[in-house]
Amino acid sequence: MELKEYLNINFPSLILKPSLYYQWDIGIHFELGNEIYQFTSEKDQINLNRFEQVYSQALSIFNDLFSLHDEIILVTNVYQYKTSKNRGQRIKVYDRYIKDKDLKFSLKQKTLPYVFGEEEDADEYSTSQFYLRCRKQDIRYTLLIKAACNEDFPLKPKLGKIAGSYYPDLFFVNITRNLIFFIYDDRGCEVIASDKESIRSTYEKYYHLVDENYRTEINRLFK
């Protein structure tokens, strides 16, 4: 099944872009880092203790949502100027973080309208969407999750950028459990699902990380 067909069946009208939580009725918004500031008090150096906590929290949530038996579609959105000479160029995410070289030949790519169509200069951009069907054990997921968290900071690992593009967005689509996991940066992550029961245990286990700004409505969902 192609990604578009899967989404149309299980998440109709959803656009794979940041702020999944706002697009879908069943979801959880988690806060990472427990309000520890990104920088130390001395010389504004990056607070590595915070990032170690962010990595640990994001990885724990991921492991709770994805088992070794689940089928996954690993999706990467790359946002570029339509006039970019590198438009559609293969992103290094799949070279760096997929273990099986042969599996990479199954990587697919589509050029889509810019997913942030509401922005003033949206007509100047397009979205190159790459996706690969795989399983958890095919992915160097610990490094990949760290790279997603490192978006705004000069830390390694990184997802890598194509010249003339913004930092890519990465989505883990669990087609066995019908849920989608997205880390937007070191501040937090989102999970949405077609059935709230598939993420109830994650809600209960990581309730202490549920973003306080959304806690009332999320609690109402899982009553």
N, CA, C and O of each residue as an XYZ file, in Angstrom:
892
protein
N       0.839     -1.194      0.000
C       0.000      0.000      0.000
C       0.880      1.252      0.000
O       1.834      1.353      0.771
N       0.549      2.193     -0.866
C       1.294      3.447     -0.933
C       0.950      4.331      0.266
O      -0.110      4.181      0.875
N       1.855      5.250      0.597
C       1.651      6.141      1.735
C       0.363      6.936      1.596
O      -0.412      7.028      2.549
N       0.125      7.508      0.433
C      -1.070      8.331      0.232
C      -2.344      7.519      0.460
O      -3.282      7.991      1.101
N      -2.371      6.290     -0.072
C      -3.541      5.430      0.096
C      -3.743      5.084      1.571
O      -4.866      5.106      2.074
N      -2.653      4.768      2.251
C      -2.741      4.442      3.677
C      -3.323      5.610      4.475
O      -4.222      5.417      5.293
N      -2.818      6.804      4.241
C      -3.300      7.981      4.974
C      -4.762      8.273      4.649
O      -5.536      8.627      5.538
N      -5.139      8.126      3.391
C      -6.534      8.379      3.002
C      -7.506      7.451      3.715
O      -8.624      7.844      4.049
N      -7.069      6.216      3.944
C      -7.935      5.236      4.604
C      -7.970      5.441      6.113
O      -9.040      5.420      6.722
N      -6.796      5.639      6.718
C      -6.693      5.649      8.174
C      -6.657      7.037      8.808
O      -7.043      7.207      9.965
N      -6.195      8.023      8.049
C      -6.137      9.402      8.549
C      -6.629     10.362      7.466
O      -5.873     11.217      7.004
N      -7.894     10.223      7.059
C      -8.409     11.056      5.969
C      -8.297     12.541      6.285
O      -8.589     12.985      7.396
N      -7.865     13.296      5.279
C      -7.689     14.755      5.321
C      -6.442     15.195      6.079
O      -6.147     16.390      6.119
N      -5.700     14.264      6.682
C      -4.484     14.628      7.401
C      -3.368     14.982      6.426
O      -3.182     14.309      5.412
N      -2.630     16.036      6.736
C      -1.423     16.398      5.996
C      -0.229     16.109      6.893
O      -0.176     16.580      8.029
N       0.727     15.341      6.390
C       1.917     15.054      7.185
C       2.781     16.308      7.262
O       3.541     16.616      6.345
N       2.649     17.014      8.362
C       3.413     18.228      8.614
C       3.392     18.469     10.118
O       2.579     17.870     10.822
N       4.271     19.337     10.627
C       4.251     19.637     12.057
C       2.863     20.072     12.521
O       2.057     20.587     11.747
N       2.614     19.847     13.812
C       1.312     20.127     14.425
C       0.252     19.122     13.992
O      -0.879     19.486     13.672
N       0.637     17.862     13.990
C      -0.332     16.786     13.743
C      -1.457     16.837     14.775
O      -2.619     16.593     14.452
N      -1.103     17.154     16.003
C      -2.063     17.151     17.098
C      -3.268     18.043     16.808
O      -4.396     17.719     17.180
N      -3.020     19.159     16.145
C      -4.100     20.111     15.866
C      -4.985     19.662     14.706
O      -6.089     20.176     14.526
N      -4.499     18.706     13.927
C      -5.261     18.240     12.771
C      -6.156     17.036     13.075
O      -7.050     16.710     12.294
N      -5.915     16.385     14.202
C      -6.552     15.095     14.441
C      -7.158     15.058     15.838
O      -6.605     15.640     16.771
N      -8.280     14.384     15.983
C      -9.010     14.391     17.257
C      -8.406     13.479     18.316
O      -8.631     13.678     19.510
N      -7.639     12.476     17.884
C      -7.079     11.511     18.834
C      -5.563     11.680     18.858
O      -4.876     11.313     17.905
N      -5.055     12.228     19.934
C      -3.618     12.447     19.978
C      -3.135     12.905     21.341
O      -3.928     13.241     22.221
N      -1.819     12.913     21.500
C      -1.163     13.360     22.727
C      -0.013     14.284     22.349
O       0.730     14.019     21.404
N       0.118     15.353     23.088
C       1.220     16.295     22.907
C       2.121     16.177     24.133
O       1.709     16.506     25.246
N       3.356     15.707     23.927
C       4.299     15.520     25.032
C       5.322     16.652     25.059
O       5.766     17.141     24.020
N       5.678     17.048     26.259
C       6.740     18.038     26.456
C       8.004     17.310     26.884
O       7.967     16.463     27.777
N       9.121     17.638     26.249
C      10.404     16.997     26.558
C      11.316     17.970     27.312
O      11.195     19.188     27.179
N      12.219     17.411     28.096
C      13.205     18.250     28.768
C      12.805     18.761     30.132
O      13.623     19.363     30.829
N      11.548     18.532     30.536
C      11.085     18.895     31.882
C      11.464     20.316     32.290
O      11.884     20.565     33.420
N      11.307     21.237     31.349
C      11.513     22.663     31.605
C      12.947     23.016     32.002
O      13.185     24.065     32.600
N      13.887     22.156     31.677
C      15.300     22.485     31.891
C      15.749     23.337     30.715
O      15.521     22.969     29.563
N      16.380     24.466     30.987
C      16.751     25.395     29.922
C      17.828     24.789     29.023
O      18.668     24.008     29.470
N      17.781     25.169     27.738
C      18.709     24.579     26.764
C      20.164     25.004     26.964
O      21.079     24.342     26.474
N      20.376     26.107     27.681
C      21.732     26.613     27.867
C      22.095     26.664     29.349
O      21.224     26.816     30.205
N      23.383     26.534     29.642
C      23.867     26.659     31.014
C      23.999     28.138     31.357
O      23.951     29.001     30.481
N      24.163     28.409     32.621
C      24.312     29.805     33.061
C      25.681     30.377     32.725
O      25.881     31.591     32.745
N      26.622     29.487     32.416
C      27.978     29.936     32.109
C      28.183     30.053     30.602
O      28.161     29.055     29.882
N      28.380     31.268     30.143
C      28.756     31.555     28.753
C      27.759     30.998     27.738
O      28.108     30.751     26.584
N      26.527     30.806     28.174
C      25.483     30.323     27.263
C      25.881     29.059     26.506
O      25.595     28.925     25.316
N      26.528     28.153     27.189
C      26.886     26.882     26.567
C      25.677     25.949     26.571
O      24.826     26.029     27.457
N      25.607     25.067     25.577
C      24.488     24.140     25.485
C      24.472     23.215     26.695
O      25.492     22.640     27.074
N      23.302     23.087     27.284
C      23.138     22.238     28.461
C      22.973     20.783     28.017
O      21.868     20.337     27.705
N      24.077     20.060     27.996
C      24.057     18.687     27.492
C      23.238     17.754     28.385
O      22.707     16.748     27.915
N      23.140     18.088     29.668
C      22.322     17.267     30.564
C      20.856     17.306     30.138
O      20.154     16.297     30.202
N      20.405     18.480     29.705
C      19.025     18.589     29.217
C      18.826     17.699     27.998
O      17.830     16.983     27.899
N      19.786     17.748     27.066
C      19.613     16.990     25.832
C      19.660     15.483     26.079
O      18.968     14.721     25.403
N      20.466     15.054     27.038
C      20.465     13.635     27.368
C      19.102     13.212     27.903
O      18.629     12.110     27.624
N      18.480     14.093     28.669
C      17.141     13.792     29.164
C      16.111     13.785     28.040
O      15.238     12.917     27.996
N      16.215     14.753     27.132
C      15.319     14.819     25.979
C      15.436     13.546     25.143
O      14.426     12.951     24.767
N      16.672     13.128     24.851
C      16.877     11.903     24.066
C      16.231     10.700     24.752
O      15.542      9.901     24.117
N      16.466     10.589     26.065
C      15.951      9.444     26.815
C      14.425      9.412     26.806
O      13.825      8.352     26.632
N      13.801     10.569     26.991
C      12.345     10.634     27.011
C      11.752     10.307     25.642
O      10.809      9.523     25.540
N      12.308     10.909     24.597
C      11.796     10.669     23.242
C      11.964      9.204     22.841
O      11.072      8.616     22.229
N      13.098      8.627     23.185
C      13.359      7.229     22.845
C      12.431      6.292     23.612
O      11.966      5.293     23.064
N      12.163      6.608     24.864
C      11.263      5.776     25.667
C       9.854      5.777     25.080
O       9.210      4.731     25.003
N       9.379      6.948     24.668
C       8.051      7.027     24.061
C       8.027      6.253     22.746
O       7.078      5.519     22.471
N       9.065      6.415     21.942
C       9.152      5.686     20.671
C       9.094      4.175     20.908
O       8.334      3.472     20.241
N       9.886      3.678     21.847
C       9.921      2.238     22.120
C       8.581      1.724     22.631
O       8.240      0.560     22.420
N       7.830      2.574     23.293
C       6.511      2.184     23.770
C       5.504      2.078     22.623
O       4.552      1.300     22.690
N       5.724      2.867     21.575
C       4.793      2.929     20.446
C       5.128      1.959     19.325
O       4.254      1.597     18.538
N       6.385      1.532     19.243
C       6.836      0.712     18.116
C       7.516     -0.551     18.620
O       8.465     -0.483     19.400
N       7.029     -1.701     18.172
C       7.656     -2.982     18.507
C       8.431     -3.497     17.292
O       8.335     -2.943     16.197
N       9.183     -4.546     17.503
C       9.978     -5.122     16.416
C       9.104     -5.742     15.332
O       9.556     -5.936     14.203
N       7.869     -6.050     15.665
C       6.976     -6.713     14.711
C       6.169     -5.725     13.873
O       5.545     -6.120     12.888
N       6.174     -4.461     14.245
C       5.348     -3.473     13.557
C       5.940     -3.067     12.211
O       7.153     -2.919     12.065
N       5.063     -2.892     11.242
C       5.486     -2.333      9.960
C       5.459     -0.807     10.055
O       4.527     -0.219     10.604
N       6.489     -0.189      9.513
C       6.666      1.258      9.629
C       6.838      1.860      8.244
O       7.447      1.254      7.362
N       6.302      3.048      8.064
C       6.693      3.870      6.918
C       7.453      5.059      7.490
O       6.892      5.868      8.229
N       8.717      5.158      7.146
C       9.560      6.258      7.608
C       9.495      7.369      6.567
O       9.952      7.198      5.437
N       8.928      8.506      6.953
C       8.652      9.593      6.016
C       9.501     10.813      6.362
O       9.624     11.189      7.527
N      10.081     11.421      5.335
C      10.861     12.640      5.523
C      10.369     13.708      4.554
O      10.315     13.484      3.345
N      10.014     14.865      5.092
C       9.628     16.012      4.267
C      10.802     16.972      4.142
O      11.399     17.379      5.139
N      11.121     17.324      2.912
C      12.170     18.311      2.638
C      11.506     19.497      1.956
O      10.792     19.333      0.967
N      11.744     20.697      2.488
C      11.092     21.908      1.978
C      12.116     22.753      1.230
O      13.131     23.165      1.791
N      11.827     23.008     -0.065
C      12.794     23.683     -0.927
C      12.120     24.720     -1.819
O      10.921     24.659     -2.093
N      12.946     25.684     -2.264
C      12.480     26.580     -3.316
C      12.195     25.764     -4.577
O      12.933     24.831     -4.896
N      11.143     26.110     -5.279
C      10.826     25.427     -6.529
C      11.932     25.594     -7.565
O      12.086     24.752     -8.450
N      12.694     26.663     -7.460
C      13.751     26.951     -8.429
C      15.091     26.326     -8.043
O      16.075     26.471     -8.770
N      15.135     25.630     -6.902
C      16.395     25.055     -6.445
C      16.895     23.992     -7.423
O      16.129     23.138     -7.868
N      18.170     24.051     -7.747
C      18.754     23.063     -8.666
C      18.868     21.690     -8.014
O      19.049     20.686     -8.702
N      18.760     21.644     -6.660
C      18.849     20.375     -5.934
C      17.482     19.801     -5.600
O      17.375     18.841     -4.837
N      16.443     20.386     -6.169
C      15.084     19.944     -5.867
C      14.909     18.460     -6.209
O      15.239     18.018     -7.310
N      14.386     17.711     -5.248
C      14.162     16.284     -5.460
C      15.373     15.418     -5.212
O      15.287     14.194     -5.318
N      16.506     16.024     -4.883
C      17.717     15.247     -4.621
C      17.517     14.350     -3.402
O      16.897     14.761     -2.421
N      18.032     13.144     -3.461
C      17.870     12.178     -2.371
C      18.521     12.698     -1.099
O      19.677     13.120     -1.106
N      17.769     12.662     -0.013
C      18.278     13.131      1.276
C      19.078     12.020      1.945
O      18.818     10.839      1.714
N      20.051     12.396      2.776
C      20.983     11.432      3.352
C      20.430     10.681      4.554
O      21.089      9.786      5.082
N      19.225     11.037      4.990
C      18.614     10.343      6.128
C      18.642      8.834      5.920
O      18.985      8.081      6.830
N      18.281      8.402      4.725
C      18.123      6.965      4.477
C      19.469      6.286      4.239
O      19.585      5.073      4.414
N      20.474      7.041      3.848
C      21.815      6.477      3.718
C      22.476      6.299      5.082
O      23.198      5.330      5.316
N      22.218      7.238      5.964
C      22.884      7.234      7.261
C      22.201      6.343      8.296
O      22.863      5.738      9.139
N      20.880      6.267      8.226
C      20.144      5.680      9.350
C      19.374      4.408      9.021
O      18.686      3.868      9.887
N      19.476      3.919      7.790
C      18.897      2.620      7.430
C      20.042      1.615      7.324
O      21.020      1.858      6.618
N      19.920      0.489      8.024
C      21.025     -0.457      8.114
C      21.241     -1.258      6.836
O      22.378     -1.466      6.412
N      20.155     -1.703      6.229
C      20.216     -2.601      5.079
C      20.353     -1.795      3.783
O      19.433     -1.075      3.395
N      21.481     -1.916      3.130
C      21.714     -1.161      1.895
C      20.698     -1.529      0.814
O      20.258     -0.661      0.060
N      20.323     -2.803      0.732
C      19.377     -3.236     -0.290
C      17.996     -2.625     -0.066
O      17.279     -2.333     -1.024
N      17.630     -2.435      1.181
C      16.329     -1.866      1.500
C      16.187     -0.446      0.960
O      15.093     -0.003      0.614
N      17.305      0.248      0.898
C      17.276      1.646      0.436
C      16.815      1.772     -1.013
O      16.368      2.840     -1.431
N      16.922      0.685     -1.783
C      16.462      0.739     -3.175
C      14.936      0.838     -3.269
O      14.389      1.133     -4.331
N      14.260      0.588     -2.148
C      12.796      0.687     -2.123
C      12.319      2.093     -1.743
O      11.117      2.346     -1.658
N      13.257      2.989     -1.519
C      12.908      4.361     -1.151
C      12.112      5.024     -2.274
O      12.482      4.935     -3.445
N      11.011      5.693     -1.903
C      10.180      6.384     -2.884
C      10.167      7.880     -2.594
O      10.382      8.317     -1.463
N       9.913      8.643     -3.636
C       9.905     10.099     -3.491
C       8.797     10.696     -4.340
O       8.571     10.279     -5.476
N       8.108     11.685     -3.768
C       7.083     12.427     -4.509
C       7.268     13.916     -4.247
O       7.675     14.326     -3.160
N       6.962     14.711     -5.261
C       6.975     16.160     -5.099
C       5.543     16.628     -4.872
O       4.655     16.375     -5.687
N       5.334     17.312     -3.756
C       4.005     17.755     -3.335
C       3.966     19.271     -3.202
O       5.011     19.921     -3.159
N       2.775     19.829     -3.137
C       2.677     21.265     -2.834
C       3.290     21.550     -1.457
O       3.384     20.659     -0.612
N       3.689     22.763     -1.254
C       4.258     23.171      0.020
C       3.220     22.953      1.115
O       2.102     23.460      1.020
N       3.584     22.203      2.153
C       2.594     21.826      3.166
C       2.175     22.994      4.053
O       1.143     22.938      4.722
N       2.983     24.049      4.052
C       2.634     25.242      4.825
C       2.001     26.265      3.883
O       2.480     27.392      3.753
N       0.931     25.853      3.240
C       0.301     26.673      2.208
C      -0.245     27.985      2.700
O      -0.528     28.878      1.900
N      -0.402     28.125      4.027
C      -0.957     29.355      4.570
C       0.088     30.478      4.648
O      -0.264     31.635      4.877
N       1.362     30.143      4.459
C       2.407     31.166      4.552
C       2.386     32.086      3.333
O       1.960     31.695      2.246
N       2.847     33.294      3.536
C       2.735     34.338      2.517
C       3.461     33.973      1.225
O       2.951     34.232      0.135
N       4.653     33.371      1.339
C       5.452     33.053      0.153
C       5.366     31.578     -0.221
O       6.297     31.035     -0.816
N       4.254     30.924      0.124
C       4.107     29.479     -0.081
C       4.277     29.067     -1.539
O       4.755     27.967     -1.816
N       3.896     29.924     -2.463
C       3.971     29.579     -3.889
C       5.404     29.388     -4.367
O       5.633     28.823     -5.437
N       6.360     29.849     -3.590
C       7.762     29.753     -3.994
C       8.402     28.424     -3.591
O       9.524     28.126     -4.001
N       7.694     27.628     -2.793
C       8.273     26.401     -2.251
C       7.491     25.161     -2.688
O       6.349     25.248     -3.139
N       8.134     24.022     -2.540
C       7.461     22.730     -2.726
C       7.982     21.775     -1.653
O       8.965     22.063     -0.971
N       7.314     20.645     -1.520
C       7.704     19.622     -0.549
C       8.166     18.380     -1.287
O       7.410     17.806     -2.071
N       9.398     17.962     -1.044
C       9.867     16.668     -1.536
C       9.672     15.669     -0.407
O      10.286     15.784      0.653
N       8.817     14.696     -0.645
C       8.498     13.719      0.408
C       9.116     12.371      0.066
O       8.824     11.784     -0.976
N       9.969     11.893      0.955
C      10.625     10.598      0.795
C      10.003      9.622      1.806
O       9.713     10.001      2.941
N       9.801      8.369      1.387
C       9.247      7.405      2.341
C       9.723      5.996      2.027
O       9.976      5.637      0.877
N       9.836      5.211      3.096
C      10.387      3.861      2.993
C       9.653      2.947      3.966
O       9.531      3.260      5.150
N       9.163      1.814      3.459
C       8.555      0.806      4.339
C       9.662     -0.028      4.964
O      10.562     -0.507      4.274
N       9.586     -0.194      6.265
C      10.644     -0.911      6.962
C      10.111     -1.384      8.314
O       8.915     -1.288      8.588
N      11.003     -1.889      9.145
C      10.668     -2.256     10.513
C      11.674     -1.597     11.456
O      12.716     -1.093     11.037
N      11.338     -1.618     12.695
C      12.151     -0.932     13.706
C      13.610     -1.372     13.664
O      14.518     -0.547     13.771
N      13.828     -2.672     13.509
C      15.187     -3.200     13.526
C      15.994     -2.813     12.287
O      17.209     -3.006     12.251
N      15.320     -2.268     11.274
C      16.026     -1.807     10.073
C      16.612     -0.406     10.250
O      17.424      0.043      9.441
N      16.197      0.274     11.307
C      16.517      1.691     11.484
C      17.520      1.873     12.621
O      17.414      1.210     13.653
N      18.474      2.753     12.440
C      19.318      3.196     13.552
C      18.522      4.268     14.306
O      18.846      5.455     14.280
N      17.484      3.801     14.967
C      16.472      4.729     15.479
C      16.958      5.571     16.658
O      16.480      6.689     16.857
N      17.901      5.046     17.441
C      18.429      5.855     18.552
C      19.109      7.106     18.011
O      18.875      8.207     18.509
N      19.942      6.941     17.004
C      20.622      8.081     16.389
C      19.642      8.986     15.651
O      19.773     10.210     15.670
N      18.666      8.370     15.007
C      17.690      9.132     14.233
C      16.846     10.019     15.145
O      16.559     11.166     14.802
N      16.454      9.503     16.285
C      15.670     10.280     17.239
C      16.508     11.419     17.805
O      16.007     12.532     17.968
N      17.756     11.160     18.102
C      18.640     12.236     18.569
C      18.764     13.326     17.507
O      18.739     14.516     17.822
N      18.897     12.914     16.255
C      19.037     13.883     15.165
C      17.795     14.757     15.045
O      17.904     15.955     14.783
N      16.610     14.165     15.234
C      15.376     14.943     15.181
C      15.327     15.965     16.311
O      14.854     17.085     16.120
N      15.811     15.581     17.475
C      15.823     16.484     18.629
C      16.844     17.609     18.486
O      16.695     18.664     19.102
N      17.867     17.392     17.685
C      18.963     18.351     17.570
C      18.716     19.452     16.540
O      19.628     20.216     16.222
N      17.514     19.540     16.027
C      17.224     20.425     14.891
C      17.796     21.823     15.025
O      18.418     22.315     14.083
N      17.610     22.479     16.160
C      17.957     23.891     16.297
C      19.322     24.135     16.922
O      19.659     25.275     17.241
N      20.112     23.080     17.102
C      21.368     23.229     17.827
C      22.530     22.559     17.088
O      22.329     21.585     16.364
N      23.751     23.087     17.275
C      24.931     22.520     16.608
C      25.418     21.263     17.310
O      26.543     21.209     17.808
N      24.561     20.260     17.344
C      24.882     18.994     17.979
C      24.796     17.880     16.942
O      24.095     18.011     15.939
N      25.498     16.804     17.182
C      25.431     15.632     16.307
C      24.818     14.490     17.085
O      24.977     14.400     18.302
N      24.102     13.600     16.368
C      23.906     13.514     14.911
C      22.908     14.546     14.392
O      22.178     15.167     15.165
N      22.890     14.719     13.059
C      21.950     15.598     12.378
C      21.259     14.818     11.267
O      21.766     13.799     10.798
N      20.097     15.310     10.855
C      19.392     14.674      9.744
C      20.053     14.977      8.411
O      19.928     14.208      7.458
N      20.751     16.092      8.348
C      21.376     16.479      7.087
C      20.437     17.310      6.249
O      19.223     17.106      6.275
N      20.993     18.245      5.507
C      20.183     19.144      4.681
C      20.675     19.120      3.241
O      21.871     18.998      2.974
N      19.733     19.237      2.334
C      20.077     19.454      0.933
C      20.261     20.957      0.749
O      19.507     21.748      1.317
N      21.239     21.350     -0.026
C      21.481     22.776     -0.252
C      20.202     23.462     -0.726
O      19.518     22.978     -1.626
N      19.894     24.603     -0.099
C      18.714     25.355     -0.497
C      17.425     24.885      0.148
O      16.341     25.277     -0.286
N      17.519     24.042      1.192
C      16.316     23.534      1.854
C      16.360     23.841      3.341
O      17.412     24.168      3.891
N      15.205     23.731      3.983
C      15.114     23.849      5.433
C      15.404     22.495      6.072
O      15.430     21.469      5.393
N      15.623     22.506      7.400
C      15.835     21.253      8.120
C      14.609     20.360      7.907
O      13.482     20.827      8.068
N      14.803     19.102      7.553
C      13.664     18.238      7.206
C      12.841     17.827      8.429
O      13.321     17.862      9.562
N      11.603     17.441      8.174
C      10.731     16.881      9.204
C      10.627     15.377      9.000
O      10.535     14.890      7.873
N      10.645     14.649     10.117
C      10.676     13.188     10.084
C       9.462     12.626     10.811
O       9.164     13.028     11.935
N       8.756     11.688     10.163
C       7.546     11.091     10.735
C       7.688      9.575     10.747
O       8.070      8.968      9.746
N       7.378      8.972     11.889
C       7.345      7.513     12.002
C       5.883      7.091     11.933
O       5.109      7.378     12.847
N       5.504      6.418     10.863
C       4.123      5.987     10.677
C       4.045      4.491     10.960
O       4.620      3.684     10.229
N       3.340      4.128     12.013
C       3.186      2.720     12.386
C       1.919      2.193     11.719
O       0.811      2.467     12.179
N       2.085      1.439     10.638
C       0.919      0.988      9.872
C       0.310     -0.292     10.456
O      -0.743     -0.742     10.003
N       0.966     -0.873     11.455
C       0.392     -2.007     12.171
C      -0.589     -1.527     13.237
O      -1.676     -2.084     13.394
N      -0.191     -0.488     13.963
C      -1.026      0.031     15.058
C      -1.797      1.291     14.655
O      -2.577      1.826     15.443
N      -1.577      1.753     13.448
C      -2.261      2.949     12.933
C      -2.063      4.166     13.836
O      -3.011      4.738     14.374
N      -0.793      4.534     13.976
C      -0.431      5.726     14.732
C       0.763      6.397     14.062
O       1.503      5.777     13.298
N       0.930      7.680     14.370
C       2.022      8.466     13.783
C       2.738      9.208     14.900
O       2.102      9.836     15.746
N       4.065      9.135     14.898
C       4.915      9.759     15.915
C       5.786     10.805     15.234
O       6.417     10.540     14.210
N       5.811     11.999     15.821
C       6.586     13.099     15.245
C       7.269     13.887     16.351
O       6.607     14.365     17.272
N       8.602     14.029     16.267
C       9.381     14.882     17.171
C       9.635     16.188     16.440
O      10.316     16.197     15.414
N       9.099     17.295     16.950
C       9.294     18.542     16.205
C      10.619     19.208     16.529
O      11.176     19.888     15.667
N      11.138     19.045     17.715
C      12.493     19.457     18.085
C      12.699     19.058     19.536
O      11.955     18.226     20.055
N      13.691     19.633     20.201
C      14.010     19.238     21.575
C      12.907     19.565     22.579
O      12.930     19.070     23.706
N      11.946     20.391     22.183
C      10.898     20.819     23.123
C       9.764     19.816     23.273
O       9.105     19.782     24.312
N       9.527     18.997     22.247
C       8.403     18.093     22.397
C       8.132     17.209     21.200
O       8.835     17.262     20.191
N       7.094     16.393     21.332
C       6.709     15.466     20.271
C       5.207     15.236     20.327
O       4.542     15.562     21.311
N       4.690     14.665     19.244
C       3.261     14.410     19.110
C       3.040     12.966     18.680
O       3.854     12.384     17.963
N       1.944     12.408     19.124
C       1.511     11.112     18.606
C       0.018     11.191     18.351
O      -0.740     11.658     19.202
N      -0.404     10.739     17.186
C      -1.831     10.651     16.871
C      -2.146      9.218     16.482
O      -1.258      8.463     16.085
N      -3.415      8.846     16.598
C      -3.806      7.464     16.309
C      -5.221      7.413     15.760
O      -6.019      8.324     15.984
N      -5.526      6.341     15.037
C      -6.884      6.171     14.522
C      -7.831      5.679     15.612
O      -9.047      5.835     15.501
N      -7.269      5.082     16.670
C      -8.064      4.554     17.781
C      -7.355      4.916     19.084
O      -6.181      4.587     19.258
N      -8.040      5.579     19.988
C      -7.392      6.045     21.219
C      -6.895      4.898     22.095
O      -5.970      5.081     22.886
N      -7.498      3.721     21.960
C      -7.073      2.596     22.796
C      -5.655      2.143     22.448
O      -4.962      1.564     23.285
N      -5.231      2.405     21.225
C      -3.886      1.996     20.820
C      -2.795      2.845     21.469
O      -1.627      2.457     21.466
N      -3.165      4.000     22.027
C      -2.168      4.866     22.683
C      -2.532      5.153     24.144
O      -1.877      5.963     24.799
N      -3.556      4.500     24.641
C      -3.953      4.739     26.035
C      -2.825      4.393     27.010
O      -2.551      5.155     27.936
N      -2.172      3.250     26.804
C      -1.106      2.834     27.730
C       0.062      3.820     27.699
O       0.714      4.042     28.719
N       0.326      4.410     26.531
C       1.389      5.412     26.425
C       1.000      6.679     27.183
O       1.830      7.287     27.859
N      -0.245      7.064     27.066
C      -0.777      8.209     27.819
C      -0.621      7.986     29.320
O      -0.200      8.891     30.040
N      -0.953      6.806     29.788
C      -0.880      6.515     31.216
C       0.567      6.423     31.704
O       0.899      6.917     32.781
N       1.409      5.798     30.914
C       2.800      5.589     31.322
C       3.599      6.883     31.321
O       4.474      7.079     32.165
N       3.301      7.764     30.378
C       4.069      9.014     30.251
C       3.212     10.242     30.547
O       3.416     11.319     29.987
N       2.251     10.045     31.440
C       1.357     11.146     31.790
C       2.130     12.353     32.323
O       1.728     13.496     32.107
N       3.235     12.097     33.018
C       4.028     13.193     33.584
C       4.663     14.070     32.497
O       5.121     15.176     32.784
N       4.690     13.584     31.263
C       5.259     14.360     30.156
C       4.194     15.029     29.288
O       4.530     15.789     28.379
N       2.926     14.761     29.554
C       1.862     15.390     28.777
C       1.940     16.898     28.967
O       1.986     17.384     30.097
N       1.954     17.637     27.863
C       2.073     19.096     27.912
C       0.918     19.685     28.725
O      -0.252     19.426     28.444
N       1.265     20.470     29.724
C       0.247     21.037     30.619
C      -0.752     21.917     29.876
O      -1.902     22.035     30.299
N      -0.331     22.532     28.780
C      -1.230     23.396     28.015
C      -2.389     22.625     27.382
O      -3.425     23.207     27.059
N      -2.206     21.303     27.205
C      -3.223     20.485     26.546
C      -3.758     19.387     27.449
O      -4.556     18.557     27.015
N      -3.324     19.379     28.700
C      -3.622     18.254     29.589
C      -5.115     18.062     29.819
O      -5.597     16.931     29.860
N      -5.850     19.162     29.969
C      -7.290     19.052     30.237
C      -8.013     18.348     29.100
O      -8.806     17.436     29.336
N      -7.741     18.770     27.860
C      -8.433     18.162     26.723
C      -7.951     16.739     26.458
O      -8.728     15.898     26.005
N      -6.682     16.462     26.734
C      -6.165     15.103     26.562
C      -6.758     14.179     27.616
O      -7.108     13.038     27.315
N      -6.874     14.664     28.852
C      -7.515     13.866     29.898
C      -8.951     13.540     29.530
O      -9.430     12.434     29.780
N      -9.636     14.508     28.933
C     -11.024     14.313     28.539
C     -11.131     13.214     27.480
O     -12.075     12.423     27.479
N     -10.149     13.182     26.585
C     -10.140     12.177     25.519
C     -10.071     10.766     26.084
O     -10.733      9.858     25.579
N      -9.266     10.577     27.140
C      -9.023      9.237     27.650
C      -9.894      8.881     28.861
O      -9.608      7.903     29.552
N     -10.926      9.639     29.122
C     -11.843      9.333     30.226
C     -12.499      7.976     30.025
O     -13.303      7.550     30.854
